[in-house]
Amino acid sequence: MNIILLGPPGAGKGTQARTLVEERGLVQLSTGDMLRAAKSSGTEMGNRVADVMARGDLVTDEIVIGLIGEQIEAHGAGTGFIFDGFPRTLAQADALTELLDKHGRTLDAVVEMKVDDEALIARVTGRATCANCGEVYHDVTKPIPADGKCVKCGHTEFTRRADDNESSMRNRLMTYYRETSPLIGYYYANGKLRSIDGLGAIDEVKARVAEAIGG
């Protein structure tokens, strides 16, 4: 199974992707993670990424598609993928379709996680993450334990993104909607789009994602 998770920053895509990785054996392909790994890999593609990032330029679609292609080739035919943070534009969506076709694969579903903007801003501005394992906490809904230790790994250091504030979040949302709106229509027309409510407890959203991708 190959799926795309769409949703604004802070909608919970990463959390749901980790669940799909753990429970269904899917491989998460996050653009940011792939670029960071490639930069230090020493491969030909990795050296191209490092050179582009060193110049402060934007990484091209060609490079990102190349990295995704490498990951698909590195895994067996029975492996499914979650595309997180890609595609962002219609050109990227077309390129991904062509890449999957090249490898004899298809896109099974595009899950759009819809979240009310104000609720999303409230969620993101109180967010903290374990610096070791990535477990996510929130000042209101899931505070860091009183002993200052992560419940998952026991680590005592937590980070907050510098742009997890209301002003930055509104700008990020505007960018997301501007870039992603065409994709909603694109995948709806292709019969791939499944829209779900992204608000609620993690298990509630997990159940909605499962239903959207066919159980």
Sequence and secondary structure as in RCSB ss.txt:
>XXXX:A:sequence
MNIILLGPPGAGKGTQARTLVEERGLVQLSTGDMLRAAKSSGTEMGNRVADVMARGDLVTDEIVIGLIGEQIEAH
GAGTGFIFDGFPRTLAQADALTELLDKHGRTLDAVVEMKVDDEALIARVTGRATCANCGEVYHDVTKPIPADGKC
VKCGHTEFTRRADDNESSMRNRLMTYYRETSPLIGYYYANGKLRSIDGLGAIDEVKARVAEAIGG
>XXXX:A:secstr
 EEEEE  TTSSHHHHHHHHHHHH  EEEEHHHHHHHHHTT SHHHHHHHHHHHTT    HHHHHHHHHHHHHHS
 TT  EEEES   SHHHHHHHHHHHHHTT    EEEEEE  HHHHHHHHHTEEEETTT  EEETTTB   TTS  
TTT    EE  TT SHHHHHHHHHHHHHHHHHHHHHHHHTT EEEEE  S HHHHHHHHHHHTT 
